[in-house]
Structures are given as structure tokens and as C-alpha cells.
């Protein structure tokens, strides 16, 4: 089974729910074991975790990291279809296509005696869980190495940076009044909306960097008012702030609190992802990608974060690297079929280079 056929199988499970997640994890485990690859499985925070180690018992160690869970979608989006070079369906791009290619690549390198590969797969990357992460559990249990690749969408470019996440809950207080005389009250919902627009205009929200035009501030939830004919006296908003590497989350929170007349609570925080472009393994991965200059290959800053941070916080350089596609979390999510083949071959060739065969010019990426 090649990576394209395997991706179709993975997409067919609705892994936005526990039943689909368990079934898909069972298939992945069975697929690997049918190819004589031992798989360790566990349950973390109610969800399956899979890990397999192949290759040498010691030496250079690379981590292939993926997730099988997806965001919710309509039922027809779990019926994969092909249109030209596009495989369309929920999770094709984020990231069951990459996961399938990693599985096939792991099988291809499983008999190497000069490099070791950890294939790890989690089921909570898309969850709302803020503290207990399966990727942190994997790191704690020794699934680390010299370098980690997580198959998040990057269009065959190497993601060396990703924004940090600062989730805040803001509570605005007002004064209730009858809905027919709103001037006698102080509408907390309106105060919250005005406060949000002021936050959007703050100095840190206008900054840019080499890979990012600006941070982002998303008003994800707003909760206010309990009766149509009453001026709301309380409003709560949840902000999803994605800040730039180099910015200080504490400063951002402090500046928002300085608006006054608002209570600011930190809900969740994850550091930005930052790996130096001249890291030796980053350079080897760039060599393994056939098309483009090195500068073009190492050129992605992702607006969203990923579990790569779990490895970085453990001292393991980690990048996001995935195949070509578009539309993740949308109704027409797709991945390029030819890109999936290129992606799988790139992973295998990278293992060859990481093992020390840096002069192996016979390698070809079709």
C-alpha cells in the first residue's frame, strides 16, 4: 500500500470523535505490525498514543511525529475523493496525508543499521486540552532524538518558526438597566467590543518580523447578556492571540490589562517555535528536498503552532514539514498526490543523509 492509498484509508475515519480515533489508531497499529514493526500503544488523557522505533539500536535518532485527530466536519468530508492531482477530504492536508507518508517511510527505513527512527502518533493535537498533551508524554517516556519532524502543512518548505499562543479571558463589568432605557445602564457587551478593537490597534499587534507580517488577535468567544430587555452588566470574551517570536507574552497581557475596567485571566500559553536555519539537520532536510534554493526551502513561519514545541522544550530541534495542499479546517481541504510521493521520498532521503551518507549523490527524488 503506497502513501496515497493509505491516506485514503486514514481519511475515511471521522477522527474528530473518540470512536473514530480509536478505530483509526487500531488500523495504524495493525498496519505497522503487519509489516513486522513493533508498536507500543498507550492511552493518555483518554486518547490513544502510538510509538514505534525502527533501525539501529544506537546512533543518530530522528523522530517522525504526526497526529491522527482532525477538527469536526460534515459526514461527506470523510469520503475521500480524487480530482486530478488533489486528494480531497477532512485531514488530507492537516495531516493524514503526511501521516500516511511517514508510515510508509518508516517501513522503508526500518532495517537500517546506521540510524534510528521513532515514529510517534498522537490523537490530541486538535483538542482544546491546554496542559496535558500526549506529545509531552512521549517526550517524557524517551521518544526524543537528535531532530524531530512534525508533518504539519508547509507545502514542502521547512517551518523553522511558528507564532506563540496566548489565550486570554477578559471580563468586562457594566451596569444593568431596562432595555427600553439603555442610556441609564452601562452595556458590558459594547464595552467588550470596544476593548477588543483597542487591543487590535496596540503597538505589539502592529509589529512584524522576517517571516510574519503581524501577530493575530482572534475574538473566539463572546458571552454576555441574559435577557433581551435588559442592558448586559457582564460580558466575557476569549481571545486567541498568536504572537511573534521575540515578543513577550507577559508584556502583551500587561498592556491589555492597562485598558482599565477589565479583568484579564491567562487561560493558556505556548511558546513560539524557533529553530535556527543553519541547524545541521535543517540543512540536511533542505538538501533532501529536490526543488528550490536553500533559502526558498527554509522559509516558512506558521501562524498556527504545533506539538513541535514539546520536543523543543525538551532540547530537541524540531521543525514543521509537510506536503503541498490547502484548505485545512475548511470544506475543500486537499493534498497533492504527487506531493505525497515527493514528501515520502524526501523523508527517506533525509534519513540517508542523517545517517552520514551526505555525499550520496545517487539519491533521486522523482
NUVOKOL-301880 format. One line per field, with one value per residue (C-alpha): residue in one letter; x, y, z; residue number from 0. Coordinates in nm, 4 decimals. Layout:
% NUVOKOL-301880
resn	c(a,...) $
xx	c(X,...) $
yy	c(Y,...) $
zz	c(Z,...) $
resi	c(NUM,...) $
This chain:
% NUVOKOL-301880
resn	c(x,x,x,x,x,x,x,x,x,x,x,x,x,x,x,x,x,x,x,x,x,x,x,x,x,x,x,x,x,x,x,x,x,x,x,x,x,x,x,x,x,x,x,x,x,x,x,x,x,x,x,x,x,x,x,x,x,x,x,x,x,x,x,x,x,x,x,x,x,x,x,x,x,x,x,x,x,x,x,x,x,x,x,x,x,x,x,x,x,x,x,x,x,x,x,x,x,x,x,x,x,x,x,x,x,x,x,x,x,x,x,x,x,x,x,x,x,x,x,x,x,x,x,x,x,x,x,x,x,x,x,x,x,x,x,x,x,x,x,x,x,x,x,x,x,x,x,x,x,x,x,x,x,x,x,x,x,x,x,x,x,x,x,x,x,x,x,x,x,x,x,x,x,x,x,x,x,x,x,x,x,x,x,x,x,x,x,x,x,x,x,x,x,x,x,x,x,x,x,x,x,x,x,x,x,x,x,x,x,x,x,x,x,x,x,x,x,x,x,x,x,x,x,x,x,x,x,x,x,x,x,x,x,x,x,x,x,x,x,x,x,x,x,x,x,x,x,x,x,x,x,x,x,x,x,x,x,x,x,x,x,x,x,x,x,x,x,x,x,x,x,x,x,x,x,x,x,x,x,x,x,x,x,x,x,x,x,x,x,x,x,x,x,x,x,x,x,x,x,x,x,x,x,x,x,x,x,x,x,x,x,x,x,x,x,x,x,x,x,x,x,x,x,x,x,x,x,x,x,x,x,x,x,x,x,x,x,x,x,x,x,x,x,x,x,x,x,x,x,x,x,x,x,x,x,x,x,x,x,x,x,x,x,x,x,x) $
xx	c(0.0000,0.1516,0.1118,-0.1797,-0.3895,-0.3011,-0.4043,-0.7460,-0.7910,-0.6998,-0.9283,-1.2303,-1.2343,-1.4050,-1.1280,-1.2981,-1.4724,-1.3446,-1.4823,-1.3216,-0.9944,-0.9785,-1.0612,-0.8061,-0.5356,-0.6083,-0.5670,-0.2340,-0.1052,-0.2190,-0.0725,0.2707,0.2630,0.1673,0.4996,0.6948,0.7211,0.6594,0.4222,0.3866,0.0381,-0.0948,-0.3864,-0.3148,-0.5897,-0.8437,-0.6897,-0.4586,-0.0872,0.1265,0.5050,0.7352,1.1135,1.2975,1.6532,1.9726,1.9808,2.2001,2.3372,2.1653,1.7982,1.5206,1.1581,0.8697,0.5778,0.2174,-0.1396,-0.4470,-0.7196,-0.8996,-1.1442,-1.5145,-1.6619,-1.9728,-2.0013,-1.9270,-1.5859,-1.4803,-1.5429,-1.2104,-1.2281,-0.9681,-0.9886,-0.6841,-0.3812,-0.5886,-0.6947,-0.9853,-1.1272,-1.1053,-0.7496,-0.5827,-0.3578,-0.3696,-0.2298,-0.3337,-0.1542,0.1743,0.0975,0.0471,0.3756,0.5552,0.4172,0.5428,0.8783,0.9167,0.8644,1.1259,1.3961,1.3129,1.6089,1.8787,2.1729,2.3139,2.0234,1.7258,1.3769,1.0952,0.7543,0.5077,0.1408,-0.0889,-0.4631,-0.4988,-0.3215,-0.6533,-0.8090,-0.8890,-0.6717,-0.4264,-0.1948,-0.1994,-0.0538,0.0290,0.3401,0.4737,0.4009,0.6008,0.8965,0.8798,0.8908,1.2052,1.0804,1.3327,1.6390,1.8708,1.5952,1.2156,0.9859,0.6149,0.4116,0.2086,0.1158,0.4080,0.3912,0.7266,0.9024,1.0674,0.8875,1.1564,0.9301,0.5726,0.3886,0.3352,-0.0126,-0.1565,-0.5198,-0.6803,-1.0215,-1.1345,-1.4205,-1.5944,-1.8386,-2.1189,-2.4438,-2.7827,-3.0856,-3.4139,-3.3762,-3.6061,-3.3708,-3.0182,-2.8736,-2.9393,-2.7097,-2.3535,-2.3581,-2.0811,-2.1082,-2.0427,-1.7519,-1.6061,-1.6323,-1.4745,-1.1997,-1.1306,-1.0896,-0.8495,-0.6432,-0.6224,-0.4620,-0.1988,0.1648,0.2616,-0.0297,0.1181,0.4720,0.6221,0.9230,1.1126,0.8636,0.5438,0.3603,0.1938,0.0579,-0.3076,-0.5839,-0.8995,-1.2154,-1.3052,-1.5959,-1.8207,-2.0602,-2.2797,-2.6364,-2.9068,-3.2270,-3.3379,-3.4940,-3.2004,-2.8762,-2.5986,-2.3981,-2.1298,-1.9503,-1.6748,-1.4626,-1.1971,-0.9033,-0.6722,-0.3532,-0.0751,0.2323,0.5667,0.8906,1.0749,0.7634,0.6948,0.3571,0.3745,0.4086,0.1127,-0.1069,0.0041,-0.0738,-0.4207,-0.4841,-0.3857,-0.7082,-0.8644,-1.2069,-1.1334,-1.0176,-0.7611,-0.7007,-0.4457,-0.6105,-0.3289,0.0202,0.2622,0.5995,0.6782,0.8634,1.2094,1.4843,1.7943,1.8009,2.1673,2.0959,2.2795,1.9669,1.7629,2.0294,2.0242,1.6459,1.6799,1.9270,1.6781,1.4151,1.4776,1.3257,1.4204,1.7126,1.8062,1.6616,1.3313,1.3172,1.3847,1.1329,0.8155,0.6760,0.3472,0.0657,-0.0545,0.1520,0.2018,0.3281,0.6785,0.7117,0.7032,1.0317,1.1875,1.1163,1.2994,1.6032,1.5314,1.5417,1.2053,1.0519,0.7183,0.7412,0.4551,0.3330,0.1634,-0.2064,-0.4525,-0.7781,-0.7036,-1.0004,-1.2125,-1.4771,-1.2478,-0.9279,-0.6864,-0.3354,-0.1380,-0.0945,0.2371,0.3489,0.2758,0.5168,0.7808,0.7287,0.7753,1.0884,1.2259,1.1846,1.3658,1.6461,1.6773,1.7298,2.0073,2.1745,2.1250,2.2918,2.6085,2.5640,2.5874,2.7779,2.5271,2.4631,2.2912,1.9757,1.6925,1.3555,1.1068) $
yy	c(0.0000,0.3334,0.6624,0.7780,0.4660,0.4692,0.8350,0.7497,0.4801,0.7185,0.9953,0.7628,0.7595,1.0520,1.1191,1.4209,1.1826,0.9176,0.6169,0.7204,0.7994,0.4549,0.2776,0.4749,0.4213,0.0491,0.0431,0.2306,-0.0098,-0.3108,-0.1765,-0.1326,-0.4649,-0.6440,-0.5156,-0.6543,-0.3219,-0.3424,-0.0737,0.0463,0.1751,0.3568,0.5724,0.9254,1.1539,0.9156,0.9056,0.6536,0.7174,0.5101,0.4775,0.2558,0.2506,0.1074,0.0907,0.0947,0.0391,0.3455,0.6257,0.9279,0.9356,1.1063,1.1485,1.1345,1.2931,1.3051,1.3337,1.1470,1.3682,1.6300,1.9143,1.8294,1.8180,1.7125,1.3417,1.3700,1.5176,1.1782,1.0269,1.0920,1.1797,1.2489,1.5369,1.5470,1.5658,1.6551,1.4167,1.5952,1.5274,1.6227,1.5815,1.5328,1.8352,1.8516,1.5924,1.2442,1.2732,1.3433,1.0763,0.8142,0.9124,0.8917,0.5415,0.4246,0.5983,0.4298,0.0941,0.1784,0.2637,0.0007,-0.2236,0.0420,-0.0288,0.3239,0.5429,0.5033,0.6401,0.6937,0.7040,0.8594,0.9409,1.1350,1.1999,1.5290,1.7890,1.9472,1.9203,2.2046,2.0434,2.3095,2.1417,1.7622,1.6822,1.3388,1.4756,1.5837,1.2317,1.0825,1.3076,1.2113,0.8430,0.8798,0.9307,1.2014,1.2245,1.4497,1.6025,1.5859,1.6440,1.7011,1.6694,1.9894,2.1666,2.3619,2.2956,2.1136,2.4021,2.3780,2.5604,2.6933,2.9401,2.9437,3.2042,3.1593,3.1206,3.3374,3.2630,3.5218,3.5587,3.9185,4.0060,4.3421,4.4714,4.7151,4.8320,4.6764,4.8778,4.8241,4.7559,5.0467,5.2936,5.1756,5.5204,5.4507,5.1478,5.0673,4.7941,4.5438,4.3812,4.7111,4.7769,4.4388,4.5008,4.8445,4.6921,4.4275,4.6895,4.8858,4.5701,4.5229,4.8662,4.8213,4.8604,4.4947,4.3919,4.6026,4.4645,4.2421,4.0158,3.8483,3.5629,3.7221,4.0366,4.0740,3.8923,3.7890,3.8559,3.6473,3.7057,3.3403,3.3597,3.6292,3.5635,3.8438,3.9294,3.7134,3.8817,4.0652,4.3530,4.4135,4.6062,4.3468,4.4118,4.1496,4.0270,3.7711,3.7403,3.4831,3.5978,3.3728,3.5746,3.4411,3.6489,3.6709,3.5033,3.7640,3.9265,3.8929,3.7417,3.8949,4.2396,4.1728,4.0653,4.3634,4.6091,4.4617,4.4890,4.8557,4.9220,4.9515,4.8379,4.4836,4.1649,3.9708,3.5998,3.3814,3.0617,2.9032,2.9817,2.8086,2.9435,3.0249,2.7685,2.8825,2.6718,2.8240,2.7912,2.6886,2.3918,2.0933,1.8768,2.1607,2.1959,1.8196,1.8263,2.1119,1.9020,1.6167,1.8375,1.8388,2.1642,2.5202,2.7016,2.6543,2.9955,2.9004,2.5680,2.7091,2.9882,2.9157,3.0871,2.9272,3.1336,2.8339,2.6418,2.2663,1.9958,2.0544,2.2758,1.9643,1.8489,2.1948,2.2374,1.9068,2.0366,1.8528,2.0726,2.0272,2.1645,2.1529,1.9969,1.8653,1.8137,2.0550,2.1275,2.3844,2.4405,2.2795,2.3045,2.4070,2.2290,2.1581,2.0532,1.8827,1.7487,1.6966,1.3280,1.3852,1.5892,1.2977,1.0814,1.3543,1.4030,1.0343,1.0132,1.3277,1.1736,0.8574,1.0542,1.2715,0.9580,0.8576,1.1954,1.1950,0.8537,1.0074,0.9498,1.3210,1.2573,1.0035,1.1829,0.8761,0.9661,1.0875,1.2398,1.1782) $
zz	c(0.0000,-0.1058,0.0800,-0.1402,-0.0872,0.2813,0.3149,0.1701,0.4340,0.7160,0.5892,0.5907,0.9734,1.1429,1.3921,1.5408,1.7817,2.0260,1.8365,1.5084,1.6833,1.8444,1.5174,1.3177,1.5809,1.5738,1.1968,1.2128,1.4774,1.2759,0.9507,1.1082,1.2924,0.9691,0.8357,1.1349,1.3168,1.6907,1.8134,2.1686,2.2430,2.5440,2.6484,2.7601,2.8843,2.7321,2.3835,2.2160,2.1703,1.9325,1.9146,1.7105,1.6954,1.3957,1.2683,1.4691,1.8431,1.8777,1.6672,1.5093,1.6079,1.4145,1.5247,1.2765,1.4604,1.3458,1.4679,1.3513,1.5017,1.2952,1.3557,1.3113,0.9613,0.7724,0.7004,0.3280,0.4062,0.5395,0.1966,0.0186,-0.3480,-0.6140,-0.8600,-1.0835,-0.8541,-0.5491,-0.2769,-0.1071,0.2379,0.6015,0.7281,0.3897,0.4478,0.8263,0.8493,0.7468,0.4126,0.5870,0.8479,0.5758,0.4096,0.7446,0.7993,0.4602,0.5112,0.8497,0.6829,0.4187,0.6715,0.9317,0.8514,0.8604,1.0903,1.0990,1.2125,1.4432,1.3763,1.6255,1.4593,1.7032,1.6583,1.8915,1.8897,2.0767,1.8623,1.7617,2.1077,2.3456,2.6126,2.7231,2.9691,2.9288,2.5872,2.4514,2.2794,2.6182,2.7445,2.4561,2.5325,2.8983,2.8008,2.5940,2.2386,2.1650,1.9440,1.7524,1.5414,1.5074,1.2113,1.2623,0.9450,0.9703,0.6425,0.4955,0.1182,0.1138,0.2860,0.6263,0.9052,1.1351,1.3135,1.4435,1.6448,2.0153,2.1610,2.4367,2.5181,2.7439,2.9045,2.9544,3.1898,3.1436,3.4045,3.3300,3.4898,3.4265,3.3209,3.1426,2.7715,2.6889,2.8591,2.7657,2.8462,3.2122,3.2052,3.1046,2.8367,2.9128,2.5681,2.3934,2.6312,2.5408,2.1661,2.2007,2.4145,2.1523,1.8803,2.1019,2.1526,1.7750,1.7465,2.0188,1.9191,1.9640,1.7376,1.4533,1.4705,1.2001,1.1531,0.8709,0.8362,0.9734,0.8639,1.2055,1.5113,1.5078,1.7578,1.7217,1.9245,1.9596,2.2033,2.3451,2.6319,2.7589,2.8391,2.9914,2.8736,2.5599,2.7526,2.9865,2.9441,2.9951,3.3104,3.2395,2.9291,2.8909,2.5761,2.4918,2.2810,2.0808,2.0363,1.8150,1.8909,1.7136,1.8199,2.0232,2.1671,2.5391,2.6327,2.9787,2.8262,2.5952,2.8860,3.0931,2.8147,2.7685,3.1419,3.1230,2.9311,3.2744,3.3930,3.2761,3.4451,3.2414,3.3020,3.1235,3.0001,2.8039,2.6807,2.4446,2.3458,1.9813,1.7733,1.6737,1.5165,1.3604,0.9825,0.9933,1.2225,1.0712,1.0453,0.8980,0.6321,0.5660,0.5307,0.2830,0.0858,0.0753,-0.0914,-0.4629,-0.5860,-0.4941,-0.3397,0.0233,0.1079,-0.0567,0.1237,0.4726,0.4535,0.6462,0.9512,1.0533,1.2010,1.3991,1.6488,1.6791,1.9112,1.7795,2.0858,2.3075,2.1536,2.1537,2.5231,2.5775,2.3898,2.0621,1.7485,1.5765,1.2583,1.0829,0.7389,0.5294,0.1719,-0.0678,-0.0256,0.1063,0.2881,0.6227,0.8601,0.5598,0.3474,0.0488,0.2233,-0.0163,-0.0561,-0.3750,-0.4617,-0.6392,-0.3408,-0.1074,-0.3050,-0.3047,0.0672,0.1467,-0.0674,0.0941,0.4403,0.3319,0.1682,0.4778,0.6866,0.4456,0.4914,0.8684,0.8836,0.7456,0.3747,0.2953,-0.0264,-0.1580,-0.4857,-0.6272,-0.4347,-0.6535,-0.5729,-0.8523) $
resi	c(0,1,2,3,4,5,6,7,8,9,10,11,12,13,14,15,16,17,18,19,20,21,22,23,24,25,26,27,28,29,30,31,32,33,34,35,36,37,38,39,40,41,42,43,44,45,46,47,48,49,50,51,52,53,54,55,56,57,58,59,60,61,62,63,64,65,66,67,68,69,70,71,72,73,74,75,76,77,78,79,80,81,82,83,84,85,86,87,88,89,90,91,92,93,94,95,96,97,98,99,100,101,102,103,104,105,106,107,108,109,110,111,112,113,114,115,116,117,118,119,120,121,122,123,124,125,126,127,128,129,130,131,132,133,134,135,136,137,138,139,140,141,142,143,144,145,146,147,148,149,150,151,152,153,154,155,156,157,158,159,160,161,162,163,164,165,166,167,168,169,170,171,172,173,174,175,176,177,178,179,180,181,182,183,184,185,186,187,188,189,190,191,192,193,194,195,196,197,198,199,200,201,202,203,204,205,206,207,208,209,210,211,212,213,214,215,216,217,218,219,220,221,222,223,224,225,226,227,228,229,230,231,232,233,234,235,236,237,238,239,240,241,242,243,244,245,246,247,248,249,250,251,252,253,254,255,256,257,258,259,260,261,262,263,264,265,266,267,268,269,270,271,272,273,274,275,276,277,278,279,280,281,282,283,284,285,286,287,288,289,290,291,292,293,294,295,296,297,298,299,300,301,302,303,304,305,306,307,308,309,310,311,312,313,314,315,316,317,318,319,320,321,322,323,324,325,326,327,328,329,330,331,332,333,334,335,336,337,338,339,340,341,342,343,344,345,346,347,348,349,350,351,352,353,354,355,356,357,358,359,360,361,362,363,364,365) $
